[in-house]
Amino acid sequence: MIMRLIVFVGVILGLAAGAAWWGLQSYKTSATANPAFFEEAIVAFEEADRAEPPRPGAIVFVGSSSIRFWDGLAGDMAPLRVVNRGFGGAQFSHVLHNLERVVVPHAPRAVVVYAGDNDLAEGTGKDAERVLADYREFVAGLHARFPDLPVYFLAIKPSIQRWARWPEMRRANAQVEAWSAEHEELGYLDVAAPLLGGDGEPRGEFFVFDGLHLSDAGYAAWADVVRPRLLDDLGPGN
């Protein structure tokens, strides 16, 4: 009887794991194919902007959930005035699709973007060259509206969950860094290196339980890189 129960529980757990895996693959496929996948989040941003009209001159942080979950962003960047516009599991295509709706209304003094992590996750079919191409399009879209606007790329992070994809992510970082170095108004912020230990692998204390998203310690490591650079380049602002 006990053995039957163990087998039954094992089957249930296996089915649940299989369903979760297929659900994740379906999510990745749908999100990758549909640039409007995160419409609900974008509408929420628009509603917030209507309720409290944006004051021009903030630094807009935009991108995926690594920005969205940066709950202490305002305090970490003080006295810089910042706006958090991270959403869902955004890829660069989603950020590009919603550029006019989530960034442009703020008439920013600078933009900091974190994207490419989800682009290079297993199963999307994207590579480092695609990330660079999308980033270049992102910059061009911003500069069409705000010429010479400072734009900063947060390096794609090495994570425990996506460690197998790190070589391609590292290759994307290198390409973005090299291209950014050719343009005075662009900055590459290496928030990847501080997350690695002496053995060259991600340090566990910098991640929450899923091995993908950052812990408070991880965000503190990011802030130690980002805030001084923005203050040096831009000054405290208003």
C-alpha positions in Angstrom: 0.0 0.0 0.0 2.8 2.4 0.9 4.7 1.5 -2.2 1.6 2.3 -4.3 1.2 5.6 -2.6 4.9 6.5 -3.3 4.4 5.6 -6.9 1.2 7.6 -7.1 2.9 10.7 -5.6 5.8 10.3 -7.9 3.5 10.1 -11.0 1.7 13.3 -9.8 4.9 15.2 -9.2 6.2 14.1 -12.6 3.1 15.2 -14.3 3.2 18.5 -12.5 6.8 19.0 -13.4 6.1 18.2 -17.1 3.2 20.6 -17.1 5.3 23.3 -15.7 8.0 22.7 -18.3 5.6 22.8 -21.1 4.0 25.9 -19.7 7.4 27.6 -19.6 8.2 26.6 -23.1 4.8 27.9 -24.3 5.4 31.1 -22.4 8.8 31.6 -24.0 7.4 30.9 -27.5 4.5 33.2 -27.1 6.5 36.0 -25.6 9.3 35.8 -28.2 6.8 35.8 -31.1 4.6 38.6 -29.8 6.1 42.1 -29.1 2.8 43.1 -27.5 2.9 40.2 -25.0 3.1 42.5 -21.9 0.3 44.9 -22.9 -1.3 44.6 -19.5 1.8 45.9 -17.8 2.2 48.7 -20.3 -1.4 49.9 -19.8 -0.7 49.9 -16.0 2.3 52.3 -16.6 0.1 54.5 -18.8 -2.5 54.7 -16.0 0.1 55.6 -13.5 1.4 58.3 -15.7 -2.1 59.7 -16.2 -2.6 59.7 -12.4 0.7 61.4 -11.8 2.0 63.1 -15.0 5.8 62.5 -15.5 8.2 65.3 -14.6 10.8 65.6 -17.3 14.4 65.0 -16.5 14.4 61.7 -14.6 16.7 58.8 -15.4 14.4 56.0 -16.8 15.4 52.4 -15.9 13.7 50.1 -18.4 13.9 46.4 -19.3 12.9 43.0 -17.8 12.1 41.7 -14.4 15.6 42.4 -13.1 14.6 46.1 -13.3 11.0 45.5 -12.3 12.0 43.7 -9.0 14.6 46.4 -8.1 12.3 47.7 -5.3 15.0 49.8 -3.7 16.0 51.5 -6.9 15.1 55.0 -5.9 17.0 54.8 -2.6 20.0 53.0 -4.3 20.3 55.8 -6.8 19.6 58.8 -4.6 20.1 61.8 -5.1 19.5 60.9 -8.7 15.8 61.0 -9.7 14.8 57.7 -11.3 11.8 56.0 -12.7 11.4 52.2 -12.8 9.8 50.9 -16.0 10.8 47.2 -15.9 8.2 44.7 -16.8 7.6 40.9 -16.9 10.1 38.7 -18.8 10.7 41.4 -21.4 13.1 40.8 -24.3 14.5 43.6 -26.3 11.7 43.3 -28.8 9.1 44.1 -26.1 11.1 47.1 -24.9 11.4 48.3 -28.5 7.7 47.8 -29.2 6.7 49.9 -26.1 9.4 52.6 -26.3 7.1 55.4 -27.1 4.7 54.4 -24.3 7.0 53.7 -21.4 10.1 55.9 -21.9 9.3 58.8 -24.2 6.6 60.3 -22.0 9.2 60.9 -19.3 11.5 63.1 -21.5 14.4 61.5 -19.6 17.9 62.9 -19.0 19.3 59.4 -19.5 18.1 55.9 -20.0 19.4 52.7 -18.4 18.3 49.4 -20.0 18.6 45.8 -18.9 17.5 43.4 -21.6 19.1 40.5 -23.4 18.9 38.1 -20.5 15.5 36.7 -21.6 16.5 37.0 -25.3 19.3 34.5 -24.7 17.4 32.1 -22.5 17.2 28.5 -23.8 14.6 28.1 -26.5 14.2 31.6 -27.9 16.4 31.1 -31.0 18.2 34.4 -30.5 21.9 35.0 -30.3 24.4 37.7 -29.3 24.2 39.3 -32.7 20.4 39.7 -32.4 20.9 41.4 -29.0 23.4 43.9 -30.4 21.1 44.6 -33.4 18.1 45.2 -31.1 20.1 47.4 -28.8 21.3 49.5 -31.7 17.7 49.9 -32.8 16.7 50.8 -29.2 19.4 53.6 -29.2 18.4 54.8 -32.6 14.8 55.0 -31.5 15.7 57.1 -28.5 18.1 59.4 -30.4 15.4 60.0 -33.0 13.4 61.7 -30.2 16.2 62.9 -27.9 19.4 63.4 -29.8 22.6 62.7 -27.8 20.6 61.3 -24.9 22.9 59.3 -22.7 22.0 55.6 -22.8 23.5 52.9 -20.5 23.5 49.2 -21.1 23.5 47.0 -17.9 25.6 43.9 -18.8 23.6 40.7 -19.0 24.1 39.0 -15.7 25.5 35.5 -15.1 23.0 33.5 -13.1 22.7 30.1 -11.6 19.6 29.1 -13.5 21.0 30.2 -16.9 24.7 29.3 -16.3 24.7 27.1 -19.4 23.8 30.2 -21.5 26.5 32.4 -20.0 29.0 32.0 -22.9 26.5 33.4 -25.3 25.5 36.1 -22.9 29.2 37.0 -22.3 29.6 37.2 -26.1 26.6 39.6 -26.3 28.1 41.8 -23.5 31.4 42.0 -25.4 29.7 43.1 -28.6 27.6 45.7 -26.9 30.6 47.0 -24.9 32.7 47.3 -28.0 30.0 49.2 -29.9 29.2 51.4 -27.0 32.9 52.4 -26.8 32.6 54.0 -30.3 29.9 56.5 -29.1 30.4 59.2 -26.5 26.8 59.2 -25.4 26.7 55.5 -24.7 27.8 53.7 -21.6 28.4 50.0 -20.8 28.0 49.2 -17.1 29.6 45.9 -16.1 27.2 44.7 -13.4 28.1 41.1 -14.4 31.6 40.7 -13.0 30.7 41.6 -9.4 28.2 38.6 -9.3 31.0 36.1 -9.9 33.0 34.5 -7.2 36.7 33.6 -7.2 35.9 30.3 -9.0 34.3 32.2 -11.9 30.8 31.1 -11.1 27.7 33.0 -9.8 27.8 33.7 -6.1 24.7 32.2 -4.4 24.1 35.0 -2.0 23.4 37.4 -4.9 20.3 35.4 -6.0 16.9 34.5 -4.6 15.6 31.0 -4.5 15.0 30.7 -8.3 18.7 31.2 -9.1 17.8 33.9 -11.7 16.6 37.0 -10.0 18.8 39.1 -7.7 18.6 39.2 -3.9 19.1 42.5 -2.0 22.8 41.7 -1.9 22.8 41.3 -5.7 21.1 44.7 -6.2 23.5 46.3 -3.8 26.4 45.0 -5.9 24.7 46.5 -9.0 24.1 49.8 -7.2 27.8 50.0 -6.4 28.6 50.0 -10.1 25.7 52.0 -11.5 25.2 54.9 -9.1 28.8 56.2 -9.1 29.0 56.1 -12.9 25.7 58.0 -13.3 26.7 60.6 -10.8 30.1 61.1 -12.4 28.6 61.4 -15.9 25.4 63.3 -15.2 25.7 65.0 -11.8 22.9 64.8 -9.2 20.4 66.6 -11.4 17.1 67.8 -10.1 
